[in-house]
């Protein structure tokens, strides 16, 4: 009879531990459950960094992990270049989940091409001698102009 009681106690302990393990496992599942968003979901830029599309992790418990490669500034730059469509919500700059997917799916070649081509005229580099000559020629022209103006005033009187 003692062996049966010991066996019953050990079985009861195993069942209790199994229940505790199931509860702990359920808690862990809740902690690591990932959030999936609809394509029409609107997110603030700082919240969009947690999306798996950009390399982040969104968990249901609120412990998100941001993208290691994208920043809020990179999203703002994409918006300025016209590659990402912005949405305003309560005065905050936001983006839609579908637009982020499309932007992230663009090929590297498309992403590296600038949307605006700016052409800068290279100014000639002048030596100090050239600069001094330009200054002295300007001074000469100013003096000549002053003498012409003085001569005109004398002619009027």
LINLINZI-V510179 format. One record per pair of residues at least 6 apart in sequence whose ideal C-beta (glycine too) atoms are under 6 Angstrom apart, sorted by the first residue. I is the first residue (numbers start at 1). GAP is how many residues later the second one is. D is the distance in Angstrom with one decimal. If there is no record, write none. Layout:
# LINLINZI-V510179
[[I,GAP,D] [I,GAP,D]]
This chain:
# LINLINZI-V510179
[[31,30,5.2] [33,27,4.4] [35,23,4.1] [35,25,5.5] [37,60,5.1] [39,58,5.3] [39,59,3.9] [41,56,4.5] [42,45,5.6] [42,47,5.5] [42,52,4.9] [42,54,5.6] [43,51,6.0] [44,48,5.5] [44,50,5.4] [45,27,4.9] [45,30,5.0] [45,48,5.9] [46,26,5.6] [48,47,5.6] [48,52,5.9] [49,7,5.6] [49,17,4.6] [49,18,5.0] [50,6,4.0] [50,8,4.8] [50,14,4.0] [50,16,5.8] [53,47,5.7] [53,48,5.3] [53,51,5.0] [54,13,4.2] [54,16,4.7] [55,12,4.1] [55,13,6.0] [55,14,5.5] [56,9,5.7] [56,10,5.2] [56,11,4.2] [57,8,4.1] [58,6,5.3] [78,6,4.0] [79,7,4.8] [81,34,4.6] [82,33,5.2] [83,20,5.9] [84,19,4.7] [85,14,4.9] [86,7,5.7] [87,7,4.7] [87,9,6.0]]
